[in-house]
Amino acid sequence: MIEVKKLDIDGKEFEGVKVFTGKVYILLIKAEKGFLGCGYFNVDVADKFDDVMAVVTGVKSFDDMLNALIVKASKQAKALGIKEGVSGKEALKLMS
């Protein structure tokens, strides 16, 4: 199952993607400059491609992602001011 959903976050539009692997849900919210991903994603790979990416863990929904704290961020995300410990919502604002 794959779900694609438009998300309104403080008046800005983002795109959420939810994929069920058969065991877990992979979650991603795409912003203009990068994306917020669940713990399934690897920041080291994002760094190889100079992608802006931040990771939150322990999430099962898009709302969970917005409220969770960033546990890891790519170098390009850090350059935008995204740090470990900020909320997913704040990280997305910095990516928009």
Rosetta blueprint (number, residue, H / E / L):
1 M L
2 I E
3 E E
4 V E
5 K E
6 K E
7 L E
8 D E
9 I E
10 D L
11 G L
12 K E
13 E E
14 F E
15 E E
16 G E
17 V E
18 K E
19 V E
20 F E
21 T L
22 G L
23 K L
24 V L
25 Y E
26 I E
27 L E
28 L E
29 I E
30 K E
31 A L
32 E L
33 K L
34 G L
35 F E
36 L E
37 G E
38 C L
39 G L
40 Y L
41 F L
42 N L
43 V H
44 D H
45 V H
46 A H
47 D H
48 K H
49 F L
50 D L
51 D L
52 V L
53 M E
54 A E
55 V E
56 V L
57 T L
58 G L
59 V L
60 K L
61 S L
62 F H
63 D H
64 D H
65 M H
66 L H
67 N H
68 A L
69 L E
70 I L
71 V L
72 K E
73 A E
74 S L
75 K H
76 Q H
77 A H
78 K H
79 A H
80 L L
81 G L
82 I L
83 K L
84 E L
85 G L
86 V L
87 S E
88 G H
89 K H
90 E H
91 A H
92 L H
93 K H
94 L H
95 M H
96 S L
